[in-house]
Amino acid sequence: MKKLLFISLSFFLAVAATPAKCQMSAERENTNTRESNYRPFFSSLPITYNIVVSATCKSLPVFNAEPSITLSCTQTFVGELSAEQTAVFNGVTYYNLDYAYGNAYLREDTLTGRIFRYYPEYDTEYLVCDMSLMPGDTFCFPKLTQNDTVNSWDGWSNVDTHFYQEEGVCTPVDTVYYINGRKVIHFKSFNNIDSYTRFFAADALYDTNALFSLEFIEGIGPTFGPAGYIDNSERLLGALLCVHHGDSLTYIADPRLGCFQCYAAIEDYEAAEMKLYPNPAADMLFVEFSASKEMVGSLVISNMMGSVVQKVDCNSAVSQIDVSNLPSGVYLITFNNGNRKIVKKFVKM
C-alpha cells in the first residue's frame, strides 16, 4: 500500500475540495520561517511522475458531479527517474526521464534550485524550473523555435511555428510562501493564450484550470512536470497529477482525479474495435482487433495508480500477453501507434 502523502504537502488535499485561496491562507507560514536545508528535486530515487496531457477528442468533456470527477480528452504519461538512467552530453551528466513514449534529459543545480532540460537536437539546455524566484520576478517558458508568430488559427497546423502553445510565454510570480520550510512559488494564470491551453490559462477551455495551480514546489518541481513540455501530437503543456518518491506518494494535485486520467472521447479505429478475452484473466490475455489489416503499435498495461507495469509490441490482429505475474486487480491496457489510441480495462484474477 502506498504511504500517505507526507504532511508537509497535505494542504494540497484540502485545496482540491475547497476554494483554493481560503485553504492556502490557512496553511501558509511566515515567509521568513524556512528550514535551512534545501530539498533537492532529484533525491530519494527512483521518482515516478504522472503527467496528464490533452488528447484529441470528438466530443466535449463532461465533468461529473462529486465525488466522481474525471478529465475528458486526456491521457497520462508515466515517467521514472532512477540513479541508473543517466546520459552525458558535453561532459554534463543528466538524468534520463523515460516516459514510455520519449525521453527527457534533466539536471538540477542545487545551489540555485533550478531544473534544466537538455535537447540533443538543439545541443542546448533550457530552464524549466527556478526556485530562486520571488514576487515581482517573471518566469518565461522555453522558446524552442525562432518564429514569433503562429501561422494557423490554433497554432497546431505547422510544426515549424510553435512546439507548444505556451512557448516563450512569460508569467509573473503572484505569491511565495513556505509549507514546513518548503518553498512554494505561485504564478498568475496565463492571459491572452490560445483557448486550447487547457490547464493553466485564465480562460482555459472547459475550465480545467480550476483543478490545477501553476506553481514551483521545492523538492517536487513545477506543476507542469519536471520535463516541461512533453512531446506529443497535441503540443500543449501537461499538468502534474502525482509524484512518488520510491513507494511514497509525495504529491497529488487533486485526490478526486487520482494519479491516472485517460478518458479521451475518441472513436479510434471505428471499424477496428479492440476486444480483450478472457476478462477477468488469470494467465494469458488476448487482444483482438476486428480489422482485417494488421494493427501495428504498442500495448501498454498500467495499474490504476498510473504506473506502467508491462509493455509489448503489437503487429498483428491478435496479440497474446502473459499477465500471470501481475498482482490481482484492475488494469488499463492502451493500444498506441503514435497517432491514435484505444484504452480498455481488464481485471487480473
C-alpha positions in Angstrom: 0.0 0.0 0.0 1.3 3.4 -0.9 2.4 5.5 2.1 0.3 8.6 3.0 1.1 11.9 1.4 3.7 13.4 3.7 2.3 16.1 6.0 4.3 19.0 4.5 2.2 18.8 1.4 -1.1 17.7 3.0 -2.7 21.1 2.2 -3.0 20.0 -1.4 -5.6 17.5 -0.4 -7.7 20.2 1.1 -7.2 22.6 -1.7 -8.8 20.2 -4.2 -12.1 20.1 -2.3 -12.5 23.7 -1.2 -11.8 27.2 -2.5 -8.0 27.4 -3.0 -7.4 30.9 -1.6 -9.1 30.1 1.7 -7.1 26.9 2.2 -3.8 28.4 1.2 -4.1 31.4 3.6 -4.8 29.0 6.5 -1.7 26.8 5.7 0.9 29.4 4.7 3.8 30.2 7.0 5.7 33.4 7.5 8.0 33.7 4.5 10.9 34.2 6.9 10.5 30.8 8.5 12.0 28.0 6.5 14.3 25.2 7.1 18.0 25.8 6.4 18.4 22.6 4.3 17.4 22.9 0.7 15.4 19.9 -0.5 16.8 18.7 -3.9 14.3 17.7 -6.6 16.0 14.5 -7.6 16.6 12.9 -4.2 15.3 9.6 -2.9 15.4 7.9 -6.3 13.6 6.4 -8.0 11.0 9.1 -8.6 7.8 8.5 -10.7 5.9 11.3 -12.3 2.3 11.1 -13.6 1.7 13.9 -16.1 -1.7 14.4 -17.8 -1.8 15.9 -21.3 -4.6 16.9 -23.6 -5.8 14.4 -26.2 -7.7 14.9 -29.4 -11.4 14.1 -28.9 -14.6 14.3 -30.9 -16.9 15.3 -28.1 -16.9 17.9 -25.3 -15.9 16.7 -21.9 -18.4 16.2 -19.2 -17.5 16.9 -15.6 -19.4 14.5 -13.4 -20.9 15.6 -10.0 -19.0 15.0 -6.8 -17.4 12.8 -5.7 -16.6 11.4 -9.2 -14.5 13.8 -11.3 -12.7 12.9 -14.4 -10.9 14.8 -17.2 -12.2 14.1 -20.7 -9.9 14.3 -23.7 -6.7 13.5 -21.7 -4.1 10.8 -21.5 -1.5 10.2 -18.8 2.2 9.8 -19.3 4.1 8.0 -16.5 7.9 8.6 -16.3 10.5 7.4 -13.9 13.9 8.8 -12.8 16.4 6.3 -11.4 20.1 6.5 -10.5 21.0 4.1 -13.3 19.2 6.1 -16.1 21.7 8.8 -17.0 23.3 10.3 -20.1 26.3 12.6 -20.6 26.2 15.5 -23.1 29.2 17.9 -23.4 30.7 16.5 -20.2 27.5 17.1 -18.2 25.5 14.3 -16.6 21.7 14.3 -17.0 19.0 12.1 -15.6 17.1 10.4 -18.4 13.3 10.6 -17.7 11.8 7.8 -19.7 8.0 8.2 -20.0 7.4 5.3 -22.4 6.9 7.4 -25.5 10.0 9.5 -25.3 12.9 10.8 -23.2 13.8 14.0 -21.4 17.3 14.7 -20.1 17.2 16.7 -16.8 19.7 18.1 -14.4 19.4 20.1 -11.2 21.5 23.0 -10.0 21.1 22.6 -6.2 22.8 25.9 -5.5 20.1 27.9 -7.3 17.2 25.4 -7.1 16.9 25.2 -10.9 15.9 22.4 -13.2 17.3 22.3 -16.8 16.2 20.1 -19.7 18.7 19.3 -22.4 17.5 18.9 -26.0 20.1 16.9 -28.0 18.6 18.1 -31.3 19.5 21.7 -30.4 22.5 20.9 -28.3 21.1 23.3 -25.8 19.6 23.1 -22.3 16.6 25.2 -21.2 15.4 26.3 -17.8 12.1 24.6 -16.7 12.0 25.5 -13.0 13.6 28.2 -10.9 13.2 28.1 -7.1 15.1 31.4 -6.6 12.2 33.4 -7.9 10.4 35.9 -5.6 7.3 38.2 -6.0 8.0 40.6 -8.8 10.0 38.1 -10.8 8.9 36.5 -14.1 9.3 33.1 -15.5 9.4 32.5 -19.3 8.7 29.2 -20.8 11.5 27.9 -23.0 11.3 29.0 -26.6 12.4 26.2 -28.8 11.8 27.9 -32.1 12.7 31.3 -33.7 9.3 32.1 -35.2 7.4 34.6 -33.1 4.1 34.1 -34.9 1.7 31.2 -35.3 0.5 30.8 -38.9 -2.6 28.7 -38.2 -5.7 29.7 -36.3 -4.9 27.3 -33.4 -1.1 27.0 -33.7 -1.2 23.3 -34.4 -1.1 23.1 -38.2 2.5 24.0 -38.8 5.2 22.1 -36.8 7.7 24.8 -37.7 5.9 27.5 -35.7 5.5 26.7 -32.0 6.4 23.4 -30.5 3.8 24.0 -27.8 1.3 26.8 -27.2 3.0 28.3 -24.1 6.4 28.5 -25.8 8.0 31.8 -25.0 5.1 33.0 -22.7 6.2 34.9 -19.6 4.1 34.9 -16.4 4.8 36.8 -13.2 5.1 35.4 -9.7 2.0 36.0 -7.7 3.0 34.9 -4.3 5.7 33.0 -2.5 5.1 31.1 0.7 6.5 28.2 2.7 5.0 25.0 4.0 7.1 23.5 6.8 10.1 25.2 5.3 9.3 24.1 1.8 9.2 27.0 -0.7 6.2 27.2 -3.0 6.1 29.8 -5.8 2.6 30.5 -7.1 2.2 32.2 -10.5 -0.6 34.1 -12.1 -2.6 32.2 -14.7 -1.8 32.8 -18.3 -3.6 35.5 -20.1 -4.0 36.1 -23.9 -3.1 32.5 -24.7 -4.9 30.4 -27.2 -8.1 29.0 -25.6 -6.8 25.4 -26.2 -4.2 25.8 -23.4 -6.2 23.7 -21.1 -4.7 23.5 -17.6 -3.1 26.9 -16.6 -4.7 29.6 -18.7 -7.0 32.1 -17.0 -9.7 31.4 -19.7 -8.8 27.7 -20.3 -11.3 25.8 -22.3 -13.7 23.7 -20.2 -12.4 25.5 -17.0 -10.0 22.6 -16.3 -7.6 25.2 -14.8 -9.8 25.2 -11.7 -8.2 21.8 -10.8 -4.6 22.9 -11.2 -2.4 25.7 -10.0 0.7 26.9 -11.8 3.4 26.5 -9.1 7.0 25.6 -8.4 7.3 23.4 -5.3 10.7 22.8 -3.6 11.6 19.1 -3.8 8.7 18.3 -6.2 9.2 20.6 -9.2 6.9 22.6 -11.5 3.2 21.6 -11.6 3.5 21.0 -15.3 6.1 18.3 -14.7 9.9 18.4 -14.4 10.4 17.9 -18.2 8.4 20.9 -19.1 6.7 20.4 -22.4 6.2 16.7 -23.2 6.5 15.9 -26.8 3.2 14.6 -28.1 0.9 15.4 -31.0 -1.2 17.9 -29.0 1.6 20.4 -28.4 0.4 21.7 -25.0 1.9 21.8 -21.6 0.8 18.9 -19.4 -0.1 19.0 -15.7 1.4 17.1 -12.9 -1.1 14.6 -11.3 1.2 12.7 -8.9 4.8 12.3 -7.7 6.1 9.2 -6.0 9.5 9.0 -4.3 10.1 5.3 -4.1 6.8 3.8 -2.8 5.8 7.1 -1.1 3.1 9.3 -2.7 4.7 12.8 -2.1 2.4 15.0 -4.2 -1.1 14.8 -5.6 -2.8 17.6 -7.5 -6.3 16.6 -6.7 -7.2 13.3 -4.9 -10.5 13.3 -6.8 -8.6 12.9 -10.0 -6.1 10.3 -8.7 -2.9 9.6 -10.5 -4.2 8.4 -13.8 -6.6 10.1 -16.2 -7.3 8.6 -19.6 -10.8 9.4 -20.8 -10.3 10.6 -24.4 -13.6 10.5 -26.2 -12.0 9.1 -29.4 -13.7 6.5 -31.6 -10.3 5.1 -32.5 -10.3 2.8 -35.5 -14.1 2.8 -35.7 -14.0 -0.4 -37.8 -11.4 -2.0 -35.7 -12.8 -2.4 -32.2 -10.3 -3.8 -29.7 -11.5 -6.8 -27.7 -10.0 -8.4 -24.6 -10.5 -12.0 -23.5 -10.8 -13.7 -21.2 -11.7 -10.8 -18.9 -11.1 -11.4 -16.0 -7.8 -13.0 -17.0 -5.6 -15.4 -14.9 -2.6 -16.2 -17.1 -3.0 -15.2 -20.7 -4.8 -12.1 -22.0 -5.7 -11.9 -25.7 -6.1 -8.6 -27.5 -8.0 -8.9 -30.8 -8.8 -6.2 -33.4 -11.7 -6.8 -35.7 -9.9 -5.1 -38.6 -8.6 -7.4 -41.3 -5.3 -5.5 -41.6 -2.6 -5.8 -39.0 -2.5 -3.4 -36.2 1.0 -2.1 -35.7 1.8 -0.2 -32.4 2.4 -0.9 -28.8 0.2 -2.3 -26.0 0.9 -0.7 -22.6 -0.6 -2.1 -19.3 -0.9 0.4 -16.4 -2.2 -0.1 -13.0 -4.9 2.2 -11.6 -2.2 4.4 -10.0 -0.9 5.1 -13.5 2.4 3.1 -13.3 3.3 1.2 -16.4 3.7 -2.5 -15.4 4.1 -4.1 -18.9 4.7 -3.1 -22.5 4.7 -5.3 -25.6 4.8 -4.6 -29.3 1.6 -5.2 -31.3 1.9 -6.1 -35.0 -1.0 -8.4 -35.8 -4.8 -8.7 -35.4 -4.4 -10.9 -32.3 -1.8 -10.4 -29.6 -1.2 -12.7 -26.6 0.1 -11.2 -23.3 1.3 -13.2 -20.3 -0.2 -11.4 -17.2 0.4 -14.3 -14.8 2.9 -12.3 -12.8 0.7 -9.3 -12.3 -0.9 -8.9 -8.9 -4.7 -9.3 -8.8 -6.6 -6.1 -9.5 -7.9 -3.8 -12.2 -5.7 -2.6 -15.0 -5.8 -0.4 -18.1 -4.4 -1.6 -21.4 -3.6 1.1 -24.1 -3.0 0.5 -27.7 -1.0 3.3 -29.2 0.6 3.8 -32.6 1.8 7.3 -32.1 -1.2 9.0 -33.6 -4.3 7.3 -32.1 -5.1 5.1 -29.2 -7.6 2.7 -27.7 -8.0 2.2 -23.9 -9.6 -0.8 -22.4 -10.0 -2.0 -18.8 -9.4 -5.6 -17.6 -9.3 -7.5 -14.4 -6.4 -9.7 -13.4 -7.6 -12.6 -11.2 
